[in-house]
Amino acid sequence: MGITLSIEDFKRVLRRFGAVTIGFLGCYIVMPLLAFLLTKLFNLPPSLAAGLILVGAVNGGQASNLCTYIANGNVALSVMMTTSTTLGAIVMTPLISKLLIGAVIPVNAVGIAWSTIQVVLFPIALGMVLNKFCNKFVQAVLPFSPVLGVAATCLLVGSSVAQCATPILQAGLNLQIPVLLLHILGGIAGYLSVAMVGYGEVVRRTTAIETSMKSSAFGFLLASLHFGEYLVRVPSAVSVVWMALVGSTMAVIWRYIPVDKRIKFDRSLAEKKGPLDRILKPASSDVKEATE
C-alpha cells in the first residue's frame, strides 16, 4: 500500500470526507460494537469474546480493494477508506481494545499501539518515501507487488488457521456463526449507512465491502503478541476465512448486477442543505465527475 500512496492521495481523502468518514465510523464504531453484542448473544467465553472484539477493532483489510474492483465499486474510494482505517488503527485499535476488552481480560494498550505502529505505520511511511524518491524502482516492482501481497496473505491465513486448527474444531458452530455474522452484518450496515445519507449504488457497494472485510491476520498477530490467553487468537484465525468468503461473495454477486460505474457519487446529495448533509455531501469535484 505504501508504494502506491502519495501526499495527493491524502488530499483526495479530504475532498471525499463524507464517504470516507462513514467508512471509518463503520470500521471503528459499528464493527466493534457489533462484535461485542455477538459475544453476549452467543455467550462466548472471555478469551473467545476478546478475540472476536479484537477482530472488530482492527483496520480494514487490503483485500477489500480487489473485491471492490470485482464488484464494480469505486476502487479509489476503497483505497482511501482502507488507508484511513489503517492509519487510524494506531490509535483506535488499542483504544477500543482497552474499552471493550479490558473489562474481560487484561489488555496491553501501549503494546498494541506500538505493534500497530511497527506493522502499519512504518511500512506505509517507507513505501511513500520510496515512491517519492525512488519512483523508477517503485514502478519496476509495482507490477509484481500484488502477486507478492496475495502470496503473503495466503501464507498468513494458512499459518493462522493451522496454528489454531484444534481449538477451531473444538469451538464448533458456537464460534463459526458469530464470526460469520460479524462480517455479513457489517457489510449490511456499511451498505445501509451510506444509502441513508443519499450515496448511490457504487459507493454503497464500496462501503459494504470495506466495512465487512477486516485485517484479520493483523488481529491474529496482535492476539499472539499481547494476549496471554491462547484462545484469543482463535476468532481471528476463523475470521480470515469467513472475511475472505463473505467479501468475495459480495464481489462476485455484484459483478453481475449492472451499475453505471461513471456515477461515483450521487449529484442529488450535494444539493441538500441540512447541516448534516453539508458535512456528508460529496465534494464538488465528485459531483463534476458524476455528471461527466
C-alpha atoms as a printed R data frame, in Angstrom:
    type eleno elety resid chain resno       x       y       z
1   ATOM     1    CA   MET     A     1   0.000   0.000   0.000
2   ATOM     2    CA   GLY     A     2   2.805   2.390   0.871
3   ATOM     3    CA   ILE     A     3   4.399   2.415  -2.587
4   ATOM     4    CA   THR     A     4   1.050   3.227  -4.200
5   ATOM     5    CA   LEU     A     5   0.402   6.262  -1.970
6   ATOM     6    CA   SER     A     6   1.435   9.893  -2.173
7   ATOM     7    CA   ILE     A     7   0.531  13.137  -0.427
8   ATOM     8    CA   GLU     A     8  -2.021  13.770  -3.179
9   ATOM     9    CA   ASP     A     9  -3.940  10.684  -2.083
10  ATOM    10    CA   PHE     A    10  -4.457  12.178   1.359
11  ATOM    11    CA   LYS     A    11  -5.703  15.393  -0.235
12  ATOM    12    CA   ARG     A    12  -8.287  13.325  -2.103
13  ATOM    13    CA   VAL     A    13  -9.400  11.857   1.224
14  ATOM    14    CA   LEU     A    14 -10.252  15.378   2.376
15  ATOM    15    CA   ARG     A    15 -12.228  16.013  -0.814
16  ATOM    16    CA   ARG     A    16 -14.290  12.869  -0.202
17  ATOM    17    CA   PHE     A    17 -14.503  13.423   3.520
18  ATOM    18    CA   GLY     A    18 -18.118  12.330   3.913
19  ATOM    19    CA   ALA     A    19 -17.920   8.830   2.449
20  ATOM    20    CA   VAL     A    20 -14.511   8.148   3.978
21  ATOM    21    CA   THR     A    21 -15.766   9.268   7.399
22  ATOM    22    CA   ILE     A    22 -18.739   6.921   7.192
23  ATOM    23    CA   GLY     A    23 -16.379   4.074   6.314
24  ATOM    24    CA   PHE     A    24 -14.113   4.991   9.227
25  ATOM    25    CA   LEU     A    25 -17.018   5.033  11.676
26  ATOM    26    CA   GLY     A    26 -18.247   1.729  10.327
27  ATOM    27    CA   CYS     A    27 -14.833   0.197  10.913
28  ATOM    28    CA   TYR     A    28 -14.247   1.523  14.427
29  ATOM    29    CA   ILE     A    29 -17.734   2.089  15.853
30  ATOM    30    CA   VAL     A    30 -20.175  -0.284  14.155
31  ATOM    31    CA   MET     A    31 -17.945  -3.346  13.851
32  ATOM    32    CA   PRO     A    32 -16.523  -3.342  17.421
33  ATOM    33    CA   LEU     A    33 -19.988  -2.803  18.930
34  ATOM    34    CA   LEU     A    34 -21.449  -5.476  16.675
35  ATOM    35    CA   ALA     A    35 -18.710  -7.882  17.760
36  ATOM    36    CA   PHE     A    36 -19.386  -7.025  21.405
37  ATOM    37    CA   LEU     A    37 -23.118  -7.704  21.008
38  ATOM    38    CA   LEU     A    38 -22.468 -11.013  19.269
39  ATOM    39    CA   THR     A    39 -20.233 -12.166  22.136
40  ATOM    40    CA   LYS     A    40 -23.131 -11.512  24.511
41  ATOM    41    CA   LEU     A    41 -25.744 -13.062  22.239
42  ATOM    42    CA   PHE     A    42 -23.751 -16.293  21.825
43  ATOM    43    CA   ASN     A    43 -22.414 -16.228  25.386
44  ATOM    44    CA   LEU     A    44 -18.804 -16.703  24.287
45  ATOM    45    CA   PRO     A    45 -16.198 -17.405  26.976
46  ATOM    46    CA   PRO     A    46 -13.952 -14.417  27.874
47  ATOM    47    CA   SER     A    47 -10.989 -15.411  25.686
48  ATOM    48    CA   LEU     A    48 -13.066 -16.012  22.552
49  ATOM    49    CA   ALA     A    49 -15.106 -12.883  23.268
50  ATOM    50    CA   ALA     A    50 -11.916 -10.823  23.483
51  ATOM    51    CA   GLY     A    51 -10.699 -12.310  20.209
52  ATOM    52    CA   LEU     A    52 -13.928 -11.524  18.363
53  ATOM    53    CA   ILE     A    53 -13.954  -7.940  19.646
54  ATOM    54    CA   LEU     A    54 -10.331  -7.600  18.537
55  ATOM    55    CA   VAL     A    55 -11.379  -8.620  15.013
56  ATOM    56    CA   GLY     A    56 -13.966  -5.858  15.086
57  ATOM    57    CA   ALA     A    57 -11.403  -3.346  16.344
58  ATOM    58    CA   VAL     A    58  -8.702  -3.783  13.684
59  ATOM    59    CA   ASN     A    59  -8.407  -1.832  10.447
60  ATOM    60    CA   GLY     A    60  -9.943  -2.680   7.083
61  ATOM    61    CA   GLY     A    61  -8.184  -5.320   5.014
62  ATOM    62    CA   GLN     A    62  -6.338  -4.545   1.803
63  ATOM    63    CA   ALA     A    63  -8.180  -7.373   0.031
64  ATOM    64    CA   SER     A    64 -11.237  -5.105   0.054
65  ATOM    65    CA   ASN     A    65  -9.682  -3.065  -2.743
66  ATOM    66    CA   LEU     A    66  -9.610  -6.083  -5.056
67  ATOM    67    CA   CYS     A    67 -13.145  -7.127  -4.101
68  ATOM    68    CA   THR     A    68 -14.346  -3.571  -4.760
69  ATOM    69    CA   TYR     A    69 -12.810  -3.718  -8.223
70  ATOM    70    CA   ILE     A    70 -14.566  -7.008  -8.968
71  ATOM    71    CA   ALA     A    71 -17.880  -5.633  -7.632
72  ATOM    72    CA   ASN     A    72 -17.731  -2.593  -9.954
73  ATOM    73    CA   GLY     A    73 -17.308  -0.306  -6.955
74  ATOM    74    CA   ASN     A    74 -15.164   2.806  -6.571
75  ATOM    75    CA   VAL     A    75 -11.630   1.459  -6.183
76  ATOM    76    CA   ALA     A    76 -10.118   4.880  -5.444
77  ATOM    77    CA   LEU     A    77 -12.610   5.398  -2.620
78  ATOM    78    CA   SER     A    78 -11.912   1.889  -1.325
79  ATOM    79    CA   VAL     A    79  -8.184   2.639  -1.177
80  ATOM    80    CA   MET     A    80  -8.914   5.906   0.651
81  ATOM    81    CA   MET     A    81 -11.094   4.113   3.196
82  ATOM    82    CA   THR     A    82  -8.503   1.381   3.717
83  ATOM    83    CA   THR     A    83  -5.780   3.989   4.103
84  ATOM    84    CA   SER     A    84  -7.748   5.999   6.658
85  ATOM    85    CA   THR     A    85  -8.627   2.969   8.781
86  ATOM    86    CA   THR     A    86  -5.098   1.609   8.514
87  ATOM    87    CA   LEU     A    87  -3.604   4.848   9.814
88  ATOM    88    CA   GLY     A    88  -6.407   5.173  12.343
89  ATOM    89    CA   ALA     A    89  -5.559   1.745  13.746
90  ATOM    90    CA   ILE     A    90  -2.561   3.275  15.513
91  ATOM    91    CA   VAL     A    91  -4.947   4.996  17.930
92  ATOM    92    CA   MET     A    92  -8.322   3.314  17.513
93  ATOM    93    CA   THR     A    93  -7.371  -0.373  17.839
94  ATOM    94    CA   PRO     A    94  -5.625  -0.068  21.219
95  ATOM    95    CA   LEU     A    95  -8.281   2.373  22.461
96  ATOM    96    CA   ILE     A    96 -11.201   0.113  21.522
97  ATOM    97    CA   SER     A    97  -9.360  -2.925  22.875
98  ATOM    98    CA   LYS     A    98  -8.879  -1.188  26.214
99  ATOM    99    CA   LEU     A    99 -12.504  -0.015  26.395
100 ATOM   100    CA   LEU     A   100 -14.290  -3.178  25.240
101 ATOM   101    CA   ILE     A   101 -11.843  -5.987  26.028
102 ATOM   102    CA   GLY     A   102 -10.187  -4.527  29.120
103 ATOM   103    CA   ALA     A   103 -13.218  -5.430  31.192
104 ATOM   104    CA   VAL     A   104 -12.944  -9.055  30.081
105 ATOM   105    CA   ILE     A   105  -9.213  -9.765  30.258
106 ATOM   106    CA   PRO     A   106  -6.148  -7.544  30.784
107 ATOM   107    CA   VAL     A   107  -5.093  -5.541  27.700
108 ATOM   108    CA   ASN     A   108  -1.675  -4.062  26.994
109 ATOM   109    CA   ALA     A   109  -2.907  -0.999  25.088
110 ATOM   110    CA   VAL     A   110   0.571   0.529  24.820
111 ATOM   111    CA   GLY     A   111   1.982  -2.712  23.418
112 ATOM   112    CA   ILE     A   112  -0.839  -2.945  20.864
113 ATOM   113    CA   ALA     A   113  -0.230   0.665  19.829
114 ATOM   114    CA   TRP     A   114   3.499   0.040  19.364
115 ATOM   115    CA   SER     A   115   2.881  -3.130  17.341
116 ATOM   116    CA   THR     A   116   0.408  -1.232  15.176
117 ATOM   117    CA   ILE     A   117   2.992   1.463  14.511
118 ATOM   118    CA   GLN     A   118   5.555  -1.181  13.569
119 ATOM   119    CA   VAL     A   119   3.254  -3.237  11.349
120 ATOM   120    CA   VAL     A   120   1.194  -0.424   9.819
121 ATOM   121    CA   LEU     A   121   2.812   2.999  10.022
122 ATOM   122    CA   PHE     A   122   6.459   2.162   9.357
123 ATOM   123    CA   PRO     A   123   5.860   0.100   6.177
124 ATOM   124    CA   ILE     A   124   3.453   2.686   4.748
125 ATOM   125    CA   ALA     A   125   5.849   5.543   5.531
126 ATOM   126    CA   LEU     A   126   8.752   3.614   3.986
127 ATOM   127    CA   GLY     A   127   6.686   2.862   0.883
128 ATOM   128    CA   MET     A   128   5.716   6.511   0.472
129 ATOM   129    CA   VAL     A   129   9.334   7.623   0.829
130 ATOM   130    CA   LEU     A   130  10.385   5.105  -1.828
131 ATOM   131    CA   ASN     A   131   7.548   6.247  -4.082
132 ATOM   132    CA   LYS     A   132   8.717   9.846  -3.702
133 ATOM   133    CA   PHE     A   133  12.483   9.475  -4.036
134 ATOM   134    CA   CYS     A   134  12.935   6.137  -5.827
135 ATOM   135    CA   ASN     A   135   9.985   6.253  -8.191
136 ATOM   136    CA   LYS     A   136  11.706   4.382 -11.037
137 ATOM   137    CA   PHE     A   137  12.449   1.473  -8.726
138 ATOM   138    CA   VAL     A   138   8.858   1.533  -7.416
139 ATOM   139    CA   GLN     A   139   7.435   1.496 -10.937
140 ATOM   140    CA   ALA     A   140   9.629  -1.500 -11.733
141 ATOM   141    CA   VAL     A   141   8.434  -3.585  -8.779
142 ATOM   142    CA   LEU     A   142   4.829  -2.351  -8.731
143 ATOM   143    CA   PRO     A   143   3.525  -4.916 -11.274
144 ATOM   144    CA   PHE     A   144   4.789  -7.742  -9.049
145 ATOM   145    CA   SER     A   145   3.697  -6.326  -5.688
146 ATOM   146    CA   PRO     A   146   0.036  -7.501  -5.893
147 ATOM   147    CA   VAL     A   147   1.165 -11.077  -6.507
148 ATOM   148    CA   LEU     A   148   3.589 -10.837  -3.595
149 ATOM   149    CA   GLY     A   149   0.829  -9.376  -1.432
150 ATOM   150    CA   VAL     A   150  -1.595 -12.180  -2.290
151 ATOM   151    CA   ALA     A   151   1.066 -14.832  -1.650
152 ATOM   152    CA   ALA     A   152   1.972 -13.276   1.698
153 ATOM   153    CA   THR     A   153  -1.700 -13.067   2.663
154 ATOM   154    CA   CYS     A   154  -2.243 -16.743   1.800
155 ATOM   155    CA   LEU     A   155   0.720 -17.695   3.978
156 ATOM   156    CA   LEU     A   156  -0.587 -15.576   6.851
157 ATOM   157    CA   VAL     A   157  -4.068 -17.060   6.552
158 ATOM   158    CA   GLY     A   158  -2.758 -20.614   6.293
159 ATOM   159    CA   SER     A   159  -0.457 -20.099   9.249
160 ATOM   160    CA   SER     A   160  -3.211 -18.568  11.382
161 ATOM   161    CA   VAL     A   161  -5.675 -21.383  10.707
162 ATOM   162    CA   ALA     A   162  -3.059 -24.140  11.077
163 ATOM   163    CA   GLN     A   163  -1.896 -22.863  14.462
164 ATOM   164    CA   CYS     A   164  -5.466 -22.868  15.772
165 ATOM   165    CA   ALA     A   165  -6.858 -25.934  13.991
166 ATOM   166    CA   THR     A   166  -7.685 -27.891  17.153
167 ATOM   167    CA   PRO     A   167  -9.331 -25.015  19.080
168 ATOM   168    CA   ILE     A   168 -11.315 -24.066  15.971
169 ATOM   169    CA   LEU     A   169 -12.731 -27.576  15.712
170 ATOM   170    CA   GLN     A   170 -13.439 -27.703  19.438
171 ATOM   171    CA   ALA     A   171 -15.257 -24.353  19.423
172 ATOM   172    CA   GLY     A   172 -17.626 -25.571  16.703
173 ATOM   173    CA   LEU     A   173 -20.592 -23.592  15.394
174 ATOM   174    CA   ASN     A   174 -20.779 -21.506  18.565
175 ATOM   175    CA   LEU     A   175 -17.759 -19.618  17.240
176 ATOM   176    CA   GLN     A   176 -18.242 -20.026  13.490
177 ATOM   177    CA   ILE     A   177 -21.707 -18.455  13.434
178 ATOM   178    CA   PRO     A   178 -20.892 -15.206  15.317
179 ATOM   179    CA   VAL     A   179 -17.734 -14.671  13.255
180 ATOM   180    CA   LEU     A   180 -19.702 -15.201  10.041
181 ATOM   181    CA   LEU     A   181 -22.476 -12.886  11.259
182 ATOM   182    CA   LEU     A   182 -19.946 -10.190  12.127
183 ATOM   183    CA   HIS     A   183 -18.825  -9.939   8.506
184 ATOM   184    CA   ILE     A   184 -22.292 -10.329   6.983
185 ATOM   185    CA   LEU     A   185 -23.980  -7.810   9.277
186 ATOM   186    CA   GLY     A   186 -21.022  -5.463   8.916
187 ATOM   187    CA   GLY     A   187 -21.474  -5.482   5.152
188 ATOM   188    CA   ILE     A   188 -25.207  -4.783   5.501
189 ATOM   189    CA   ALA     A   189 -24.535  -1.941   7.942
190 ATOM   190    CA   GLY     A   190 -21.956  -0.417   5.616
191 ATOM   191    CA   TYR     A   191 -24.342  -0.566   2.658
192 ATOM   192    CA   LEU     A   192 -27.279   0.952   4.531
193 ATOM   193    CA   SER     A   193 -25.256   3.677   6.270
194 ATOM   194    CA   VAL     A   194 -24.266   5.407   3.024
195 ATOM   195    CA   ALA     A   195 -27.642   4.679   1.431
196 ATOM   196    CA   MET     A   196 -29.421   6.557   4.235
197 ATOM   197    CA   VAL     A   197 -27.494   9.767   3.522
198 ATOM   198    CA   GLY     A   198 -28.031   9.583  -0.224
199 ATOM   199    CA   TYR     A   199 -24.976   7.972  -1.781
200 ATOM   200    CA   GLY     A   200 -25.515   5.826  -4.845
201 ATOM   201    CA   GLU     A   201 -25.026   2.147  -5.604
202 ATOM   202    CA   VAL     A   202 -21.302   2.381  -6.426
203 ATOM   203    CA   VAL     A   203 -20.473   3.922  -3.036
204 ATOM   204    CA   ARG     A   204 -22.853   1.544  -1.263
205 ATOM   205    CA   ARG     A   205 -21.045  -1.481  -2.656
206 ATOM   206    CA   THR     A   206 -17.677   0.014  -1.844
207 ATOM   207    CA   THR     A   207 -18.590   0.831   1.761
208 ATOM   208    CA   ALA     A   208 -20.273  -2.524   2.333
209 ATOM   209    CA   ILE     A   209 -17.166  -4.432   1.268
210 ATOM   210    CA   GLU     A   210 -14.861  -2.072   3.131
211 ATOM   211    CA   THR     A   211 -16.830  -2.405   6.375
212 ATOM   212    CA   SER     A   212 -17.195  -6.160   6.144
213 ATOM   213    CA   MET     A   213 -13.580  -7.032   5.335
214 ATOM   214    CA   LYS     A   214 -11.160  -6.669   8.236
215 ATOM   215    CA   SER     A   215  -7.418  -7.156   8.530
216 ATOM   216    CA   SER     A   216  -7.945 -10.385  10.452
217 ATOM   217    CA   ALA     A   217  -4.341 -11.534  10.029
218 ATOM   218    CA   PHE     A   218  -3.258  -8.367  11.838
219 ATOM   219    CA   GLY     A   219  -5.738  -9.194  14.595
220 ATOM   220    CA   PHE     A   220  -4.155 -12.628  14.872
221 ATOM   221    CA   LEU     A   221  -0.716 -11.030  15.211
222 ATOM   222    CA   LEU     A   222  -1.904  -8.671  17.956
223 ATOM   223    CA   ALA     A   223  -3.616 -11.520  19.796
224 ATOM   224    CA   SER     A   224  -0.443 -13.616  19.614
225 ATOM   225    CA   LEU     A   225   1.798 -10.812  20.860
226 ATOM   226    CA   HIS     A   226  -0.268  -9.127  23.541
227 ATOM   227    CA   PHE     A   227  -2.787 -11.568  24.996
228 ATOM   228    CA   GLY     A   228  -1.659 -14.328  27.308
229 ATOM   229    CA   GLU     A   229  -4.729 -16.454  26.641
230 ATOM   230    CA   TYR     A   230  -4.092 -18.663  23.615
231 ATOM   231    CA   LEU     A   231  -7.770 -18.778  22.642
232 ATOM   232    CA   VAL     A   232  -7.869 -15.023  21.971
233 ATOM   233    CA   ARG     A   233  -6.233 -15.612  18.603
234 ATOM   234    CA   VAL     A   234  -8.773 -18.258  17.506
235 ATOM   235    CA   PRO     A   235 -11.537 -15.848  16.336
236 ATOM   236    CA   SER     A   236  -9.030 -14.027  14.126
237 ATOM   237    CA   ALA     A   237  -7.983 -17.342  12.573
238 ATOM   238    CA   VAL     A   238 -11.632 -18.148  11.846
239 ATOM   239    CA   SER     A   239 -12.242 -14.613  10.605
240 ATOM   240    CA   VAL     A   240  -9.529 -14.703   7.941
241 ATOM   241    CA   VAL     A   241 -11.527 -17.425   6.185
242 ATOM   242    CA   TRP     A   242 -15.051 -16.044   6.605
243 ATOM   243    CA   MET     A   243 -13.942 -12.490   5.830
244 ATOM   244    CA   ALA     A   244 -12.493 -13.585   2.506
245 ATOM   245    CA   LEU     A   245 -15.542 -15.713   1.649
246 ATOM   246    CA   VAL     A   246 -18.089 -13.023   2.522
247 ATOM   247    CA   GLY     A   247 -16.155 -10.272   0.731
248 ATOM   248    CA   SER     A   248 -15.544 -12.309  -2.400
249 ATOM   249    CA   THR     A   249 -19.188 -13.492  -2.461
250 ATOM   250    CA   MET     A   250 -20.438  -9.899  -2.386
251 ATOM   251    CA   ALA     A   251 -17.950  -9.005  -5.111
252 ATOM   252    CA   VAL     A   252 -18.977 -11.846  -7.433
253 ATOM   253    CA   ILE     A   253 -22.735 -11.266  -6.948
254 ATOM   254    CA   TRP     A   254 -22.425  -7.539  -7.616
255 ATOM   255    CA   ARG     A   255 -20.158  -8.215 -10.581
256 ATOM   256    CA   TYR     A   256 -23.206  -9.485 -12.472
257 ATOM   257    CA   ILE     A   257 -25.634  -6.801 -11.301
258 ATOM   258    CA   PRO     A   258 -25.246  -3.821 -13.679
259 ATOM   259    CA   VAL     A   259 -24.384  -0.402 -12.277
260 ATOM   260    CA   ASP     A   260 -23.367   2.834 -14.012
261 ATOM   261    CA   LYS     A   261 -19.698   2.995 -12.983
262 ATOM   262    CA   ARG     A   262 -19.415   6.543 -14.314
263 ATOM   263    CA   ILE     A   263 -21.555   7.793 -11.431
264 ATOM   264    CA   LYS     A   264 -19.204   7.551  -8.468
265 ATOM   265    CA   PHE     A   265 -21.406   9.721  -6.204
266 ATOM   266    CA   ASP     A   266 -24.980  10.982  -6.280
267 ATOM   267    CA   ARG     A   267 -25.447  14.522  -7.501
268 ATOM   268    CA   SER     A   268 -28.664  14.915  -5.538
269 ATOM   269    CA   LEU     A   269 -26.784  14.586  -2.265
270 ATOM   270    CA   ALA     A   270 -24.709  17.678  -2.982
271 ATOM   271    CA   GLU     A   271 -27.870  19.738  -3.372
272 ATOM   272    CA   LYS     A   272 -29.163  19.049   0.143
273 ATOM   273    CA   LYS     A   273 -28.925  21.931   2.586
274 ATOM   274    CA   GLY     A   274 -29.151  20.435   6.061
275 ATOM   275    CA   PRO     A   275 -26.155  20.765   8.453
276 ATOM   276    CA   LEU     A   276 -25.510  17.018   8.419
277 ATOM   277    CA   ASP     A   277 -25.742  16.954   4.629
278 ATOM   278    CA   ARG     A   278 -23.160  19.718   4.340
279 ATOM   279    CA   ILE     A   279 -20.762  17.528   6.280
280 ATOM   280    CA   LEU     A   280 -21.508  14.284   4.457
281 ATOM   281    CA   LYS     A   281 -22.120  15.548   0.925
282 ATOM   282    CA   PRO     A   282 -19.618  14.683  -1.818
283 ATOM   283    CA   ALA     A   283 -17.087  17.296  -2.824
284 ATOM   284    CA   SER     A   284 -17.787  19.465  -5.870
285 ATOM   285    CA   SER     A   285 -15.100  17.585  -7.795
286 ATOM   286    CA   ASP     A   286 -17.016  14.367  -7.210
287 ATOM   287    CA   VAL     A   287 -20.262  15.925  -8.436
288 ATOM   288    CA   LYS     A   288 -18.473  17.080 -11.563
289 ATOM   289    CA   GLU     A   289 -17.094  13.568 -12.009
290 ATOM   290    CA   ALA     A   290 -20.604  12.143 -11.700
291 ATOM   291    CA   THR     A   291 -22.029  14.409 -14.365
292 ATOM   292    CA   GLU     A   292 -19.280  13.984 -16.948
